[in-house]
Amino acid sequence: MGFFVDCYGAETVFQNEKFLKWYFTSPNENNSIMDKCIISITNDNQIISFYGGLERLSLYNDNSIPFVWGVNAYTLPEWRGKGLNGGIVRKLMASNEINGVMGMNFKTAKYYEKLGYNMFNLKTLDRYVLLLNNESFSIIKSIGQDDKLARDLLPLFVNKIFKYDKNIIRLNEYSIEKYLFNFEVDVLLTNKRNKNFIKYRFINNPFVDYRTYAYLYNNEIVGYVSSKIEILHPYKFSAYRIIDIYGNEKYIDSLLKYIINDALQNDSLYIDFSVFGNLYNNTLTENGFIGLQNDYVSLLPQLTSPIENRSNHGFLGLQSIDYNKDIMKLDNNNVYFTRVDSDSDRLNRLSQIPH
């Protein structure tokens, strides 16, 4: 654990053994732990470099293919410049059918592009925002962003309670076992959302209380939206953060209306959703969400414990030896990735772990 404290500081959640085991456990059938993580050690067995790998399944051209997200790459400062990280990444690239990275600064994105990743012309994730309360502008100003620009870009939502839809249920340990899943999604490459993944990531998550709502049609789950409420520390206000949207688009509309009701009832200042891909653009904008791109993504705080003014680190990269030609042709019209992919909404600090 000392390595992670040296990397990320005394408050890092990565020194908690329970969190580490959960975070690096595969939700796939093998249930392996840290199988895709790579380390470099000295002759006396001291860890000097680490590259985490999260095992997932991708849905690629309607086929299930193993996928590894590279996360938490770190080399101790005194060992940098010796080619360790490059060697680790090349080993990762050669070991897995498809590799992905998400969430990094521009310099790191260029590094992955040089290594042969499709970095999508250095396009970042978009952020869709629905402003519910004027206090949002004071939060924007408090992190040093332009609140006047925000007022021009982000109209305040006219509070409207939508009609309750009896086909929407909250997913829990009971309901997720009761119904079959039938997702009809027209996208070439995305993270595979099956029962194992949804249970692991949302329903049985020991660290975060997700609000996951699903739409039932003919006694099957045909779409869902998963969210969480985050306190905007050090203030008492909260934001309603959509982590994932998936399913047949005609049912996502009803789910979004339900989510808006839920956010209003919980006095959240705004709703946001980060995504790479155009899958639900029309449905989001029809429900009042405003799409922010590039630097505008940072208008509202992306980190909330505490809030801070962080530049947009939403770059996405994909690489594959087996499917290299096809992977390099992909663009944001035929892929779909959200914050649930690569666990970019995970906890960061020990103080965030529920007691």
Secondary structure, DSSP 8 states (H G I E B T S, - for coil): -HHHHHHH-TTBGGG-HHHHHHHTB--STT--BSTT-EEEE-TT--EEEEEEEEEEEEEETTEEEEEEEEEEEEE-GGGTTSSHHHHHHHHHHHHSSEEEEE-B-HHHHHHHHHHT-B-GGG-B-EEEEEE--THHHHHHHHTT--HHHHHHH--B---------TTEEE--TTHHHHSEE------SEEE---HHHHIIIIIT-SS---EEEEEEETTEEEEEEEEEEEE-TTSS-EEEEEEEEEE-HHHHHHHHHHHHHHHHHTT-SEEEEEEESSTTHHHHHHTT-EEE-GGGGGGS-S-BTTB------BBEEEE-STTHHHHHH--TTSEEEETTGGGTT---BGGGS--
